[in-house]
Amino acid sequence: MAIHDCDSQPGLRPYLDARHEMLSRLEAITDSTPVSLEQALNRILADDILSPLDVPSFANSAMDGYALRAADVTDEAALTLIGTSLAGHPFNGSIGPGECVRIMTGAALPLGADAVVMQENCRSEHNIIYPRGPVTEGRHVRLPAEDLAQGERVFAAGTRINARVLSVLSSLGLEQIYVQRQLTVALLSTGDELKSPGELLAPGDIYDSNRIGVGAMLERLGIRVIDYGIIQDDPALIRQAFIKAATEADALITSGGVSVGDADYTKQVLEEVGRIGFWKLAIKPGKPFAFGHINNCPFFGLPGNPVSAAVTFHLLVRPALATLAGETLKPTPLLQAKALMPFKKSPGRMDFQRGTVSTQADGSLGVVAAGAQSSAVFSAMAEANCLLHLEQDRGNVSEGDMVTLELIDGLYW
């Protein structure tokens, strides 16, 4: 009997080809809505943001110190202190020759001043200030529009609003902005063996972790989730859920039922009520991932194994949902690290092994496996902070070899 190499099965779609094909078949929503800044976190900008003002709008001090004329700072300089400029309480007047003003960080630069000397470089005696030079014009001064000029594009449409973006929008004084309509995703798991947390397990049962984990990742992305729960391995029930989801949601995500078992009905039902774009990828974990449409509703069929579900969500579903939401995704930074242990790998599929990367004594990156690499062992996945990208044709990785990886710690999962 011939031995079948599961990693060399014909017809498996390469990862990058599948991703490109999937994204090319998706269209972004075009609806937008105004929201306040308090409601804007994790939403997607529908329009370019142009600065309504210069930032900063006035010259101000970058240091606590003394505002003065740079030309007055000589070896024998003794300047008369004539006032104070505080943030929100500027000095009303102008600085003349031989004069200076006490100034705090962020306070407006008085008229006549063109530089600031930090307080550590000054000596004060009875309202006479002795600055140490030399001092050049513009020293420790933030000029108007140094950050942003009025009319300048600050953020492009398609930008996801995180805390940093929100801070900049706040600094512009914007009260509300237009964002893309929030995506709605229907989510379900299939399998007679699945039980929700809190239910009693019968022999052969397991708890449904995929729906909980994927739902959490969707919520972290600012997506509204319709949880259809667990659907039994019954084609009629699965068909009913699929048709309903296609009318209620912008996309449908399922977990399980896309393999080749006798009770794996997801692919069969998808063929009946919709169309399959592709099924089975040359990746590990996640080979049985499926993509298609039910009418105009995109369908993403995640494998049932928990690691496979999480990895394929990250690699394929996340960029697909970004496309649907109108988000402009930036390329994922890929890093090079030295393998600090051997990694088993068979040619034939691109392997996304879970690892823990750290900085070594010489400043380079080193990576080890984050526990067992079985697609059913999610506890090890929870310890990982990176995904190794082991090329499709690559074999075993020896200790000391260089590998490509991406960081996942601190992301939506």
N, C-alpha and C positions, 0 to 999 in steps of 0.2 A: 504494500500500500504506500502510495506517495505521501510524503509529509508536506502539508500545506503551510507555507510561510504567511502568517496573518499580516505581517507588515509589508508584504509584497503583493497584496490583492490588486488585480487590475480594476480600473474604473474609479479609483479614489481620486477626488478632486484636490489638487494642491491648495494649500491654505490661502496663499495670496491671490490665486486665480478666483477662488470661491468668494473671497471677501470683495474683490473688485467687481465681480459679476453681481453680487447681492446689492452692493451700494449703488450700482448703475441702474437697478430696477426700482429704486425707492425715490419718492418725491416728497419734498418738504411741505409741511402744512404752510398755508399762507395767511391764516387768520392771526390777527394781533389784537392786543388789548392794553389799555393804560393801567398801570399799577403805581402805587406809592412806593417809595424806597423801602419802607418797612415790609412790603410784600414782595420785593424784587429778588431776594436771595435765591440762587439756583435757577432763576429764569433765564431765558435766552433773549438778547436784545433783538428787536425787530427792525430797528433803524440805526444808522450811524449816530453816534453822540458827538456833537460839535460843542466846543467850549463856548459858553455864553459870555465869558469874561476872561481877562488876563489873570493867570495864576502864577505868582502872587499879583495882586492888583496894585501894589505899591512897593517901593523899595523898603526893605526891612533888615534887621540885624540877624545874623546867623549865630551870634554869640552874646553872652552877658559881658558888658564892657563899657567902652566910652566911644560915642560918635564924635568925629572930629574931621578936620581937613587934613588930608595926608601930607600936604606941603608944610604944615605946621610942626610935624614931628621931626625934630632935629635932636642932636645930642644934648642940647641945653634947653629943650622945650619944657615950659611950665605953663600949663593951660588952665584957664579959669573955668570952674564948673558952674554952669548957669542954669541947670535944670535936669529933669529926668523924663525919659520916654519909656512908658510901659506898654505892653501889649493891650490894645483897646483904649489906651490913654496916651495919645501922642503928645510930644512937646509942642506947645504953641509958640512958635517963634522961629528964628533962624540963627545959625551959628556964624559968628564972624571970626576974623583972624584972632588967634590966641585963645579961642574958647572951645569948650567941649560940653557934651551932655551925657549923663549917665543913661545907659540904654540896656534893656533886657532883650533876650532872644525873642524874635517875632515882632518886636515893636517897630513902629514906623521910623525910618531914618529922617532926622530933622532937616529942614531946608538948610543948604549951605554945607552940610556934611557930605563927605564922599568916601569915608572909610570908618571901620570900627576896630579898635584895639581891645583885645580880650583883657578882662580885668586882672588876670594873672601877670600881664606884662605892664602893669601900671602901679605907681605908688601914689597914695593920696595923703595930703597934709593940709588941713584947714581949707577945704574947697579949692585947693590947687592940685592938679593932676600932673604927674610926671610920667609920660608914656615912654616906653623903650621902642626904638625903631630898629631898622627902617620900616616904614609903612607905605604900601603902594595904594594908589587910588582903586577903590572897589574891594579892598580887603574886608572879608567877613560880611559882605553886603549881598543880600539876595535881591536881584533886580526884578522889576516888573516883567511879567510874561516869561520869566526864566524857566518855569515849569511848563506852562501851557499858554498859548496866545489865543485871544478871542477869535473864534471861527475855526480853530484847528480841530481836526478830527481826533477825538480822544480814544474812542472804541468803535470798532466796526460792527455792523449788524452781524449777528451770529455768535457774538461773544457771550459766554456763560458768565453770569454775574456771581462771582464769589465774594468773599469778605474784602479782598483787596480792591476789586472793581467797585464794590459798593462804597468803600471809603472815598475813592476818587470822585464818584458821582455825587456824593454828599458834599465834597469840597467845592463843587461847582454850583451848589445852591439849588439843584434840581429837585422839584417837589414830586413829580411823577415822570415816568418814562413808558415807552411802548415796548412790550415784550411779546414774543410768540405765544400763541395759545398753549396752555399746558397739555402735554400728551396724556392720553388715557390708554392704559395697557391692561388687557384681560390676562389673568394668570391662573393656571390650573395644573394639577398633577393627575396622572392616570396610574392606576394599579390597585388590584384587589388587596394587595399586601400592605398598603399604606394606611397608617392611622395618624390622626392629629395628636400633637403633644397633649398629654393628660388623659387620653383614652387608654384602656387596657389592651395589651398586646396578646393576641392568640398565637398559638404555634405557627411560625412562618411569617408573622407580621413584623413590620419595621415602622419607625416613625418617619413621617414626611418632613425631611429637613430642607429639601430643595425649594419648595414653595415659600417657606419662611425666609430662607437666605436670599433668594432672588427677589422676593418682595421687599426685603430690606434694602437691597442694592438699588431697586427702582425708586424707592422713597428717597434715598440719599441723592438720587439724580433729579429730584423734584418732579417725579412722574406720578400721576394719579393712578392708583391700582384698583382694579375690580377683581376681587379674589373669588374665583369660582369654586375653590376648595378642591377636594379629591373626587375625581370621576372614576367610577368602577370600570373594569375592563369589559365594557359592553359597547359594541360599535354604535348602537342606536343612541345611547346616552352621550357618547363622545361626539357623534354627529350633531346632536341637538345643541350641545355646548358650543361647538365650533360655529355653527350658524348664528347662534345668539351673540357670541363674542364679536363676530364680524360686523354686526349691526350696532354694537355698543361701544366699541373701542377702536383706537387708531392702530393697534397691533395686538396680536395674540401670542403669548408665550406659554408653551406647554413643557412639562418635564416627564420623561419616560415614554415608553411606547413607540420609540423610533428605531428600535433594534430589529432583530430578525426572529424573535421568539414567537411561539404560537399565539400568545395573547398580546402581542404588540400591534395594536390596531391604529395607532395614530397616523402612520404613513398611509395606510389603506383608506382611512376616512378622509384624509386630506386629498387624496387622488379623486375621491368621489365628489366632494363638495367644492374643491378648489383646484389648484394646480401646483405641482412641485417644481421649484427652481433647480434645486440640487439636493442630494442626500448622500451621505457618506463622504467624509473628507480624509485626506492623507495626513491626519494629525493624531497625536496621542498626548493626553487623553481627549476624547470627544469625537471619535470617528463617526458615530451615527447621527451627528447633527443634521437637521433638516431645515430647509428654507423654502417658502412658497407663498402663495396668496390665496385667500378666500374672498372672492370678488376683489375689492380694492384694499382689503385688510391684509397687511403682511403677517406671515406666520413664521415663528421661530420655534423649532422643536429641539429642546435641549435633551441630551441623554439623561438616563435615570441615575447613573452613578454620580454622587454629589460633587466630587472633584471635577469630573467631566462637565457637569452643568455649570459650575462656577467659572471654569476656564473658558468654555465656549461663550458664556455670557460676556465675559471680559473681552475676548478676542473678536467676537462677531456681532453679538447683539448690541453691545454698548455703542460701537460706531454706527450701527444701523439706526438705533434710536436717535442718536445725535443728528444723523441725516434727516430723519423724519421731523425732528424738532427744529430744524433750521440752524443747528449749532455748527460752528466751524471748529472741527477738532484739529488740534495741533499734533504733528507727528510725535509718536512716543519716543523719548530718548532711550537709546540702547547703549549699554555700557559693556566694557570688556573686563573680565575678571579671570583670575587663575583658579582652576579647579584644585581644591585642597584635598580631594579624595577622588577615586574613580567613580564614574557614572555609567551605568549600563545603558546601551542604546543600540538598537538594530536599525540598519538602513531600511528605507521604505516609507517612513512617515516622519513629519516634522514633530519633534517631541518637546513639549512645554513642561519640563520638570520643575518641581517646586524646590526652592533653595533658600538658604540664609546667607546673605552677603555681608561682609564686614571689612573694615579698613585694617590692613596689616601694618606692622611696625615700620615698613619702608614706605608707607603711604599708598601702596597699591591695593586693589580690591581682591579679596579671596572669597570663594563660595563653597559651601558644603550643602549636601542634600538636607532638606527639612523633613526628616523622618522617612517613612516608607512611601514609595511612589505609586502605590496602588490607587486606582481611581475611586475606590470605595473607602479609602482612609482619609476622612476629612480632618481629623484631629491634627495630622501633620500639616495639612494645608493651612490651618489656623496659625501655625507657628512660622510659616514662610513670610519672607519680606521681598521675594523676587521670583520671577519666572525665568528659567533658562530657555533660550531659543536655540535648540539643537537642530541643525539643518537636516533636511529630509534624507540626504544621501550619507549622512555621517554615521559612523559606527560608534563603538565604545569610546568614552572619554577617559584618558589616563590622568592620573594625578600630575599636576603641573601644566596641563594643556590649558589654552585660553578658550573661554566660552563667552557667548553673547547673552546678556540678560536685560530684563527691565524691572524696575522697582515697582512693587505693588503695595507696600506698606503705607497706610494712611490714605489710600484711595477709597472709593465708595464701597469697597468690600472689605 
